[in-house]
Amino acid sequence: MTAKKANSGGGKIHLKWVRSAICAPVKQKLVVKGLGFTRLNQVIERPDTAAIRGMVAKVPHLVEIVQ
């Protein structure tokens, strides 16, 4: 069997928090916090992994990918 190779030196992804999570469900608030956001309109850099992409997919209305 072949082992999956981890994207160790892979690219980075820039994320921006664009909408408040005040009226969002608790699980979505926890996703935003788990991504590392602390304030609105903040841009952060995270590794481009499947886990981060999955978290962003859970809150596409709150977070956007910045190029």
VMD Tcl script that builds the backbone (N, CA, C; Angstrom):
set m [mol new atoms 201]
animate dup $m
set s [atomselect $m all]
$s set {name element resname resid chain x y z} {
  {N N MET 1 A 0.827 -1.184 0.000}
  {CA C MET 1 A 0.000 0.000 0.000}
  {C C MET 1 A 0.874 1.251 0.000}
  {N N THR 2 A 0.323 2.300 -0.566}
  {CA C THR 2 A 1.059 3.555 -0.574}
  {C C THR 2 A 0.534 4.445 0.546}
  {N N ALA 3 A 1.435 5.084 1.208}
  {CA C ALA 3 A 1.058 5.976 2.306}
  {C C ALA 3 A 0.748 7.358 1.752}
  {N N LYS 4 A -0.209 8.032 2.373}
  {CA C LYS 4 A -0.521 9.396 1.966}
  {C C LYS 4 A 0.609 10.311 2.394}
  {N N LYS 5 A 0.981 11.185 1.502}
  {CA C LYS 5 A 2.026 12.144 1.826}
  {C C LYS 5 A 1.377 13.402 2.381}
  {N N ALA 6 A 1.883 13.861 3.476}
  {CA C ALA 6 A 1.367 15.093 4.078}
  {C C ALA 6 A 1.920 16.283 3.309}
  {N N ASN 7 A 1.114 17.312 3.196}
  {CA C ASN 7 A 1.524 18.527 2.507}
  {C C ASN 7 A 2.333 19.382 3.479}
  {N N SER 8 A 3.546 18.908 3.791}
  {CA C SER 8 A 4.332 19.517 4.850}
  {C C SER 8 A 4.807 20.922 4.490}
  {N N GLY 9 A 5.354 21.095 3.316}
  {CA C GLY 9 A 5.870 22.402 2.935}
  {C C GLY 9 A 4.926 23.122 2.016}
  {N N GLY 10 A 3.666 22.723 2.035}
  {CA C GLY 10 A 2.684 23.234 1.094}
  {C C GLY 10 A 2.429 24.714 1.227}
  {N N GLY 11 A 1.489 25.163 0.421}
  {CA C GLY 11 A 1.182 26.574 0.367}
  {C C GLY 11 A 0.423 27.068 1.584}
  {N N LYS 12 A 0.221 28.350 1.570}
  {CA C LYS 12 A -0.530 29.018 2.633}
  {C C LYS 12 A -1.826 29.540 2.048}
  {N N ILE 13 A -2.805 29.708 2.901}
  {CA C ILE 13 A -4.091 30.251 2.494}
  {C C ILE 13 A -4.392 31.456 3.384}
  {N N HIS 14 A -4.826 32.552 2.771}
  {CA C HIS 14 A -5.158 33.768 3.506}
  {C C HIS 14 A -6.670 33.831 3.660}
  {N N LEU 15 A -7.120 33.973 4.884}
  {CA C LEU 15 A -8.547 34.007 5.192}
  {C C LEU 15 A -8.909 35.345 5.807}
  {N N LYS 16 A -10.106 35.828 5.491}
  {CA C LYS 16 A -10.600 37.078 6.059}
  {C C LYS 16 A -11.972 36.838 6.654}
  {N N TRP 17 A -12.151 37.308 7.886}
  {CA C TRP 17 A -13.435 37.215 8.577}
  {C C TRP 17 A -14.256 38.424 8.145}
  {N N VAL 18 A -15.358 38.198 7.406}
  {CA C VAL 18 A -16.088 39.299 6.785}
  {C C VAL 18 A -17.462 39.577 7.391}
  {N N ARG 19 A -17.999 38.636 8.153}
  {CA C ARG 19 A -19.334 38.848 8.715}
  {C C ARG 19 A -19.365 38.380 10.158}
  {N N SER 20 A -20.064 39.119 10.992}
  {CA C SER 20 A -20.136 38.812 12.411}
  {C C SER 20 A -20.802 37.470 12.665}
  {N N ALA 21 A -20.365 36.813 13.717}
  {CA C ALA 21 A -20.925 35.512 14.096}
  {C C ALA 21 A -21.910 35.639 15.255}
  {N N ILE 22 A -22.447 36.827 15.477}
  {CA C ILE 22 A -23.347 37.042 16.605}
  {C C ILE 22 A -24.594 36.160 16.497}
  {N N CYS 23 A -25.223 36.125 15.327}
  {CA C CYS 23 A -26.448 35.348 15.161}
  {C C CYS 23 A -26.185 33.934 14.660}
  {N N ALA 24 A -24.934 33.558 14.555}
  {CA C ALA 24 A -24.589 32.222 14.058}
  {C C ALA 24 A -24.752 31.197 15.179}
  {N N PRO 25 A -25.008 29.944 14.805}
  {CA C PRO 25 A -25.075 28.883 15.820}
  {C C PRO 25 A -23.728 28.708 16.537}
  {N N VAL 26 A -23.777 28.118 17.699}
  {CA C VAL 26 A -22.584 27.966 18.531}
  {C C VAL 26 A -21.490 27.187 17.804}
  {N N LYS 27 A -21.852 26.159 17.058}
  {CA C LYS 27 A -20.850 25.375 16.337}
  {C C LYS 27 A -20.093 26.224 15.323}
  {N N GLN 28 A -20.794 27.137 14.660}
  {CA C GLN 28 A -20.134 28.003 13.689}
  {C C GLN 28 A -19.236 29.016 14.390}
  {N N LYS 29 A -19.647 29.497 15.543}
  {CA C LYS 29 A -18.796 30.400 16.319}
  {C C LYS 29 A -17.511 29.695 16.723}
  {N N LEU 30 A -17.615 28.429 17.091}
  {CA C LEU 30 A -16.437 27.662 17.485}
  {C C LEU 30 A -15.503 27.412 16.305}
  {N N VAL 31 A -16.056 27.261 15.110}
  {CA C VAL 31 A -15.221 27.092 13.920}
  {C C VAL 31 A -14.429 28.364 13.654}
  {N N VAL 32 A -15.085 29.514 13.757}
  {CA C VAL 32 A -14.400 30.790 13.537}
  {C C VAL 32 A -13.288 30.974 14.570}
  {N N LYS 33 A -13.575 30.642 15.809}
  {CA C LYS 33 A -12.569 30.746 16.866}
  {C C LYS 33 A -11.438 29.739 16.636}
  {N N GLY 34 A -11.790 28.550 16.179}
  {CA C GLY 34 A -10.795 27.523 15.918}
  {C C GLY 34 A -9.855 27.886 14.783}
  {N N LEU 35 A -10.347 28.671 13.832}
  {CA C LEU 35 A -9.478 29.136 12.758}
  {C C LEU 35 A -8.467 30.160 13.263}
  {N N GLY 36 A -8.764 30.796 14.383}
  {CA C GLY 36 A -7.831 31.739 14.977}
  {C C GLY 36 A -8.215 33.194 14.843}
  {N N PHE 37 A -9.437 33.454 14.450}
  {CA C PHE 37 A -9.879 34.843 14.320}
  {C C PHE 37 A -10.178 35.434 15.693}
  {N N THR 38 A -9.830 36.711 15.859}
  {CA C THR 38 A -10.122 37.410 17.103}
  {C C THR 38 A -10.982 38.649 16.882}
  {N N ARG 39 A -10.994 39.194 15.659}
  {CA C ARG 39 A -11.804 40.384 15.392}
  {C C ARG 39 A -12.250 40.393 13.932}
  {N N LEU 40 A -13.296 41.132 13.666}
  {CA C LEU 40 A -13.882 41.230 12.344}
  {C C LEU 40 A -12.918 41.914 11.374}
  {N N ASN 41 A -12.969 41.542 10.116}
  {CA C ASN 41 A -12.114 42.055 9.033}
  {C C ASN 41 A -10.639 41.725 9.226}
  {N N GLN 42 A -10.358 40.765 10.051}
  {CA C GLN 42 A -8.983 40.327 10.277}
  {C C GLN 42 A -8.592 39.350 9.170}
  {N N VAL 43 A -7.363 39.472 8.685}
  {CA C VAL 43 A -6.828 38.552 7.686}
  {C C VAL 43 A -5.756 37.715 8.361}
  {N N ILE 44 A -5.894 36.392 8.249}
  {CA C ILE 44 A -4.926 35.492 8.853}
  {C C ILE 44 A -4.378 34.556 7.782}
  {N N GLU 45 A -3.242 33.946 8.071}
  {CA C GLU 45 A -2.609 33.007 7.159}
  {C C GLU 45 A -2.551 31.646 7.831}
  {N N ARG 46 A -3.046 30.636 7.144}
  {CA C ARG 46 A -3.058 29.277 7.662}
  {C C ARG 46 A -2.489 28.350 6.598}
  {N N PRO 47 A -1.996 27.181 6.992}
  {CA C PRO 47 A -1.536 26.215 5.989}
  {C C PRO 47 A -2.713 25.715 5.157}
  {N N ASP 48 A -2.469 25.483 3.885}
  {CA C ASP 48 A -3.521 25.039 2.976}
  {C C ASP 48 A -3.671 23.527 3.086}
  {N N THR 49 A -4.429 23.096 4.097}
  {CA C THR 49 A -4.655 21.671 4.327}
  {C C THR 49 A -6.136 21.361 4.192}
  {N N ALA 50 A -6.441 20.083 4.120}
  {CA C ALA 50 A -7.833 19.660 4.007}
  {C C ALA 50 A -8.636 20.041 5.246}
  {N N ALA 51 A -8.000 20.023 6.413}
  {CA C ALA 51 A -8.699 20.372 7.652}
  {C C ALA 51 A -9.124 21.841 7.647}
  {N N ILE 52 A -8.227 22.712 7.242}
  {CA C ILE 52 A -8.539 24.148 7.195}
  {C C ILE 52 A -9.597 24.411 6.126}
  {N N ARG 53 A -9.466 23.772 4.967}
  {CA C ARG 53 A -10.455 23.938 3.906}
  {C C ARG 53 A -11.834 23.459 4.365}
  {N N GLY 54 A -11.876 22.392 5.145}
  {CA C GLY 54 A -13.141 21.890 5.666}
  {C C GLY 54 A -13.775 22.844 6.652}
  {N N MET 55 A -12.940 23.481 7.487}
  {CA C MET 55 A -13.464 24.462 8.438}
  {C C MET 55 A -14.039 25.665 7.700}
  {N N VAL 56 A -13.353 26.111 6.657}
  {CA C VAL 56 A -13.840 27.244 5.871}
  {C C VAL 56 A -15.134 26.867 5.163}
  {N N ALA 57 A -15.252 25.637 4.728}
  {CA C ALA 57 A -16.469 25.190 4.047}
  {C C ALA 57 A -17.677 25.175 4.982}
  {N N LYS 58 A -17.449 25.071 6.285}
  {CA C LYS 58 A -18.546 25.080 7.258}
  {C C LYS 58 A -19.108 26.479 7.484}
  {N N VAL 59 A -18.306 27.509 7.228}
  {CA C VAL 59 A -18.750 28.888 7.463}
  {C C VAL 59 A -18.437 29.779 6.251}
  {N N PRO 60 A -18.897 29.416 5.057}
  {CA C PRO 60 A -18.547 30.226 3.878}
  {C C PRO 60 A -19.204 31.606 3.878}
  {N N HIS 61 A -20.268 31.766 4.658}
  {CA C HIS 61 A -20.950 33.052 4.731}
  {C C HIS 61 A -20.291 34.005 5.720}
  {N N LEU 62 A -19.361 33.511 6.529}
  {CA C LEU 62 A -18.682 34.340 7.516}
  {C C LEU 62 A -17.225 34.626 7.146}
  {N N VAL 63 A -16.629 33.719 6.387}
  {CA C VAL 63 A -15.198 33.789 6.085}
  {C C VAL 63 A -15.007 33.720 4.581}
  {N N GLU 64 A -14.026 34.469 4.066}
  {CA C GLU 64 A -13.709 34.370 2.644}
  {C C GLU 64 A -12.215 34.150 2.472}
  {N N ILE 65 A -11.876 33.533 1.356}
  {CA C ILE 65 A -10.482 33.309 1.009}
  {C C ILE 65 A -9.989 34.511 0.225}
  {N N VAL 66 A -8.894 35.120 0.697}
  {CA C VAL 66 A -8.329 36.315 0.066}
  {C C VAL 66 A -7.132 35.882 -0.763}
  {N N GLN 67 A -7.020 36.449 -1.939}
  {CA C GLN 67 A -5.888 36.103 -2.795}
  {C C GLN 67 A -4.775 37.097 -2.658}
}
mol reanalyze $m
mol bondsrecalc $m
mol representation Tube
mol addrep $m
